[in-house]
Structure formats: C-alpha cells, structure tokens
C-alpha cells in the first residue's frame, strides 16, 4: 500500500488539523510537539493551533511517541514507544 498508517490528532474530542498519512517507505514515524516536519516520517503537533487548548493538553503535546509497524501481528500500528522530552 502507499501508506501504512494514518494519524488523526484530537484535543478534547475535536480533530485538530488534517489526517497525517505515513508512506510505506517510512517504517517508523515520530509524533512530537515540535514545528518542523522534516519528512514523511515525522508528524509535528507544534504546527497545529487550537484556541481552546488547555495546560494539560500542552503537557501531553510535549511527549514524543514513536510508532513502529509490528509485522508479527500483521497490523502496522500496534506498538508504541513513549519518550519523555
């Protein structure tokens, strides 16, 4: 397939921004709170704005998540690694 994963970002049950599609050529995708998406393997939440954002949401956005395809289960989006920044 052209994309192995799609990521939709929500804050308090409201989608913020467009759905991000990860190309099959990128086996790992990083989701972080920065603003510079350097390629198809990085989804930066920092570029998304929301006038209703709370302090709790800001703290959550500062966490980095790395998602890797899990070929053993046959589903690409099954394992996450959380890295605190």
C-alpha positions as CSV (number, residue, x, y, z in Angstrom):
1,X,0.0,0.0,0.0
2,X,1.0,3.6,-0.5
3,X,0.5,4.4,3.2
4,X,0.9,2.0,6.2
5,X,-0.6,4.3,8.8
6,X,-2.9,7.3,9.2
7,X,-2.8,9.6,12.3
8,X,-5.6,11.8,13.3
9,X,-4.9,14.2,16.2
10,X,-7.6,15.1,18.6
11,X,-7.9,17.5,21.6
12,X,-10.9,17.0,23.8
13,X,-12.8,15.0,21.1
14,X,-12.2,17.6,18.4
15,X,-9.9,16.8,15.5
16,X,-7.1,19.4,15.1
17,X,-5.5,19.6,11.7
18,X,-5.8,17.1,8.8
19,X,-5.2,13.4,9.0
20,X,-1.4,12.6,8.6
21,X,-0.6,9.6,6.3
22,X,2.7,7.8,6.7
23,X,4.1,6.5,3.5
24,X,5.1,2.8,3.2
25,X,8.7,4.0,2.6
26,X,8.9,5.2,6.2
27,X,8.9,2.2,8.5
28,X,9.0,4.4,11.7
29,X,7.0,7.5,12.4
30,X,7.7,10.0,15.2
31,X,4.9,12.2,16.7
32,X,6.3,15.1,18.6
33,X,5.5,18.7,19.8
34,X,7.9,20.4,17.5
35,X,7.1,22.5,14.5
36,X,9.4,21.3,11.7
37,X,8.2,18.2,9.8
38,X,11.4,17.1,8.1
39,X,9.8,14.3,6.1
40,X,7.0,11.7,5.8
41,X,8.3,10.0,9.0
42,X,7.5,12.9,11.4
43,X,4.2,14.4,12.5
44,X,4.8,17.6,14.4
45,X,2.0,18.7,16.7
46,X,3.6,22.1,17.3
47,X,2.4,23.4,13.9
48,X,-1.3,22.8,14.9
49,X,-3.1,25.6,16.7
50,X,-6.3,25.4,18.8
51,X,-7.7,28.4,20.7
52,X,-9.3,26.1,23.2
53,X,-6.1,24.3,24.2
54,X,-5.6,23.7,28.0
55,X,-2.5,23.4,30.1
56,X,-3.0,19.7,30.4
57,X,-3.1,19.4,26.6
58,X,0.1,21.4,26.3
59,X,1.9,19.0,28.7
60,X,0.7,16.0,26.7
61,X,1.9,17.6,23.4
62,X,5.4,17.8,24.8
63,X,5.6,14.0,24.9
64,X,7.2,12.2,22.0
65,X,5.8,8.9,20.6
66,X,7.4,6.6,18.1
67,X,5.3,4.1,16.3
68,X,6.7,1.0,14.6
69,X,5.0,-1.5,12.3
70,X,4.6,-4.9,14.0
71,X,4.9,-7.5,11.3
72,X,4.3,-10.3,13.7
73,X,0.7,-9.2,14.3
74,X,0.1,-8.3,10.7
75,X,-1.1,-4.8,11.8
76,X,1.2,-1.9,11.3
77,X,0.0,0.3,14.2
78,X,0.2,-1.9,17.3
79,X,3.3,-0.9,19.2
80,X,4.3,2.5,20.7
81,X,7.4,3.6,22.4
82,X,7.0,6.7,24.6
83,X,9.9,9.0,25.2
84,X,9.6,11.9,27.6
85,X,11.2,15.2,26.5
